[in-house]
Amino acid sequence: MNTAKKIVLAEDNSIFSLLLKFKLEKEGYKLLIAVNGKEAIELIEEHNPDMILTDIMMPFVSGLEVINHVRNKLSSSTPIVVFSSAGQEEMILNAFNLGATDFMNKPFTPNELIMRTKRLFC
């Protein structure tokens, strides 16, 4: 039996989260939603997801801290796609230096995210 790939989504915009959840679940993925980086780390540790999607700018713990935790504390190579509306080059480079797999500027379309997700699971 083919089980759905688990994705942790860390996004503090609830409307955007619900849109992504709807689109990704329609494609057969199981989404676990965190509204901040602290919740994301808890979900990651509990569920060992196949992919992590995280905004950079979030309350309590940033997306950069999530990447750092996954790569250094958990020693995980789980694909991490980071997104941000900030678009600051330094922040993007920091994300990649910490171990992000991909970066998307907000706003982006759910279909673009689905294509990138499928590509990472190939």
C-alpha positions in Angstrom: 0.0 0.0 0.0 1.3 3.4 -1.0 1.3 5.8 2.0 1.0 9.5 1.5 4.1 11.6 1.8 4.0 13.7 5.0 4.8 17.4 4.8 5.2 19.8 7.7 4.1 23.3 6.7 5.2 26.2 8.9 3.2 29.3 8.0 1.7 32.0 10.2 -0.8 33.2 7.6 -3.8 30.9 8.2 -5.6 31.6 4.9 -2.4 30.9 2.9 -1.9 27.7 5.0 -5.4 26.4 4.3 -5.0 27.1 0.5 -1.7 25.2 0.4 -3.2 22.4 2.6 -6.2 22.0 0.2 -4.0 22.0 -2.9 -1.3 19.6 -1.6 -3.8 17.2 0.0 -5.7 17.1 -3.3 -2.4 15.9 -4.8 -2.2 13.1 -2.3 0.1 14.6 0.3 -0.6 14.6 4.1 -0.1 18.1 5.5 0.7 18.9 9.1 0.4 22.6 9.8 2.3 24.7 12.3 1.5 28.4 12.9 5.1 29.2 14.1 8.6 27.7 14.1 8.2 26.3 17.6 5.2 24.2 16.6 7.0 23.2 13.4 10.0 21.8 15.3 7.6 19.8 17.5 5.7 18.4 14.5 9.0 17.5 12.7 10.4 15.7 15.8 7.1 13.8 16.3 6.2 12.9 12.7 9.5 12.7 10.9 8.1 14.2 7.7 9.2 13.6 4.1 9.4 17.3 3.4 9.3 20.6 5.3 7.9 23.8 3.9 8.6 26.9 6.1 8.2 30.6 6.0 11.3 32.5 7.2 9.5 35.2 9.2 7.4 33.6 11.9 6.7 34.2 15.6 8.8 32.6 18.3 11.2 30.6 16.1 12.1 31.7 12.6 12.3 29.5 9.5 16.1 29.8 9.6 16.1 28.4 13.1 13.9 25.5 11.9 16.4 24.7 9.2 19.3 24.9 11.7 17.5 22.6 14.1 16.7 20.0 11.4 20.1 20.0 9.9 22.3 20.3 13.0 20.3 19.0 16.0 18.4 16.2 14.2 21.1 15.6 11.5 18.3 15.2 9.0 18.5 15.5 5.2 14.8 16.0 4.8 14.1 18.4 1.9 13.3 21.9 3.2 11.6 24.5 0.9 11.8 28.0 2.4 9.6 30.9 1.3 9.5 34.5 2.2 8.0 37.8 1.1 11.0 39.6 2.4 13.2 38.6 -0.6 16.4 39.9 1.0 19.4 38.3 -0.6 21.2 37.9 2.7 18.2 36.0 4.2 18.0 33.7 1.1 21.7 33.0 1.2 21.5 32.3 5.0 18.7 29.8 4.3 20.8 28.0 1.7 23.9 28.1 3.9 22.0 26.5 6.7 20.8 23.7 4.4 17.6 24.7 2.6 16.9 22.7 -0.5 14.9 25.3 -2.4 13.6 28.9 -2.0 10.4 30.5 -3.2 9.5 34.2 -3.2 6.1 35.0 -1.9 3.6 35.4 -3.4 3.8 32.2 -5.4 1.1 30.0 -6.8 0.1 26.7 -5.2 0.7 25.0 -8.6 4.3 26.2 -8.6 4.8 24.7 -5.1 3.2 21.4 -6.3 5.6 21.2 -9.2 8.6 21.8 -7.0 7.3 19.3 -4.4 6.9 16.6 -7.1 10.3 17.3 -8.4 11.9 16.9 -5.0 10.1 13.5 -4.5 11.3 12.1 -7.8 
